């Protein structure tokens, strides 16, 4: 099966699960001007990602069978369709509060995360905890955390498009089962995967988004620079502080911590 058929297979998966997707047709050269302040992400397409078809199809089918987070965890533990699993110490699923209304999604486990089995526990994770704490959030009280990819890429490199494409059905099912009221996407990898976007994180973080999935109310989505990036380029911390204040205001408006 070629790449076009692979993309069609995953599009069919989203359609079957009630996620709106755009028709496959040429891009409109003169689109109507945008009027909405908060764009709604209705489409989950995989044109951006072309994974090996066997692994992709298997991921699609397995993700659909998970009825609970525990089932999804077990499925991922047994899944052999992603090459990252071969060299990763273990699968990293999640951390935080199962009943949290706020869900944080990062990129992929690093070395420490892979050893311990929890996301965001290294230096970047500690900084993320500080960022969240500044607006009254913590994994010990009111936040649930996972990653786009569940196995550590060698040398902590960025996951490839193939790897993201294989893990994407599991991630979207993870969101469906967790059913958060608000999503915080940390870094460009998570933002591009969940929002199906080619835009950089610098642009995506400037505005709120909404994600619509079957059976759920529209989910408010915010994007942040990855804490690892901020540790390398601290000059960007002031922008992130503004982003955090925006998130805090929305959390208060929605009454998510009450």
C-alpha positions, -999 to +999 in steps of 0.1 A: +000+000+000+014+034-010+017+065+012-016+080-002-034+048+008-018+050+042-030+085+047-065+074+036-065+046+061-059+069+090-084+094+077-110+067+076-101+059+112-108+094+123-140+096+103-152+063+118-146+077+153-165+109+146-137+134+141-144+158+113-119+159+085-117+180+054-124+166+019-093+155+000-091+182-027-067+209-039-059+236-015-080+267-020-058+294-035-080+323-023-095+313+010-121+335+027-106+357+054-106+342+089-130+357+113-128+335+144-105+345+172-101+309+184-097+286+154-113+252+160-092+222+151-117+198+135-095+178+113-070+151+122-052+143+090-020+124+085-008+139+053+020+155+073+031+121+086+036+089+064+045+060+086+053+024+075+018+011+066+020-021+087+028-003+119+003+025+112-026+002+104-019-019+135-017+013+157-051+024+143-068-008+150-053-013+184-061+022+196-097+018+187-100-012+210-089+006+242-119+014+264-100+026+294-066+042+301-054+010+317-063-009+286-045+017+265-014+014+287-014-024+283-018-022+245+011+002+243+032-021+265+026-050+241+028-029+208+059-037+187+050-015+157+073+014+166+110+009+161+118+031+191+107+003+214+137-018+204+162+004+222+140+020+248+143+008+284+105+009+288+073+025+276+065+058+293+027+063+296+017+091+320+020+108+354-002+130+375-038+129+385-062+106+367-092+129+375-074+161+365-093+184+341-060+197+327-038+175+305-002+183+295+014+167+264+051+168+257+074+154+230+090+121+241+108+106+270+144+115+277+170+093+293+158+099+329+122+095+319+129+063+301+147+049+332+121+060+357+090+054+335+074+088+340+073+119+317+091+151+325+114+140+354+147+153+342+160+189+342+133+200+317+107+182+337+117+200+369+115+233+351+081+223+337+070+217+373+081+252+382+062+267+353+030+249+362+034+257+399+036+294+390-001+293+380-012+269+407-008+236+388+010+204+398+011+168+388+005+160+425-028+178+426-045+188+394-025+180+362-022+148+341+009+145+319+018+123+289+039+125+257+033+124+220+057+095+216+059+069+244+094+056+238+127+074+241+143+083+207+181+075+206+203+103+220+171+123+228+167+133+192+134+147+179+109+119+169+107+114+132+075+118+112+072+081+109+075+076+146+049+103+153+025+089+128+026+055+144+021+069+179-006+094+169-036+071+170-026+061+206-022+098+216-055+108+202-072+079+219-054+089+251-070+123+249-104+108+242-102+085+272-088+112+295-114+137+283-096+168+296-113+203+296-080+220+288-049+208+269-014+223+273+009+213+244+045+216+253+069+221+224+065+220+186+063+182+183+032+180+205+016+211+190+021+200+154+009+165+161-023+173+180-033+204+160-022+188+127-002+219+119+029+228+101+033+261+119+061+267+143+056+268+181+065+305+181+034+312+161+011+285+176+017+298+212+003+332+203-033+322+202-057+296+218-071+267+198-099+243+202-099+205+195-131+186+188-132+149+193-161+125+192-182+124+224-164+153+240-170+189+244-146+211+225-113+212+243-094+244+249-058+241+237-028+262+245+008+258+233+040+266+252+077+265+244+093+233+256+111+238+289+143+222+274+142+250+248+137+276+275+167+263+295+188+267+264+173+301+254+162+318+287+155+350+269+122+334+258+111+329+294+093+363+295+071+352+266+063+319+283+054+338+315+028+358+294+015+325+280+012+310+314-008+340+326-032+335+297-036+299+306-042+308+342-069+333+332-087+307+311-085+281+339-101+306+363-128+315+337-136+278+333-135+271+370-112+241+365-096+242+399-128+247+419 
